Amino acid sequence: MNKHEMGALLLRVVLGITFFVHGLAKIQGGIENTAGWFASMGLPGLLAYVVTGIELIGGVALIVGLGTKIVSALLGLIMLGAILKVKIGAGFMGGYELDVVILAITVFLAINGSSMFSLDSKIPTKETQAQI
């Protein structure tokens, strides 16, 4: 087993669980409340539904390894928005330090992907078809 792939698998699954739980919390807390909170920050309330959907569906997709690069890029954009719009004023310590770590993980996965135990690895690509 490739130790780099094992590390990417760990990052992918933990990131997937993290975002799924955050999306689920938005639903359980009342998505309308989250939409109102978004609106109070000057963001469209509809964006709360989009973010929640990406977190829920994207979290599951990461756990099973489906669309890892694309999902990670989308989640990275969400983290960048959260840092710049919500957390930046609180400073690094106690504000956005963990968000930066999560952002770094999303960037890593968006660049490198993670094929170990993933559905992506079962889907034929141009590269794998050329090898056949």
Order of alpha helices (4+ residues) and beta strands (2+ residues): alpha-alpha-alpha-alpha-alpha-alpha
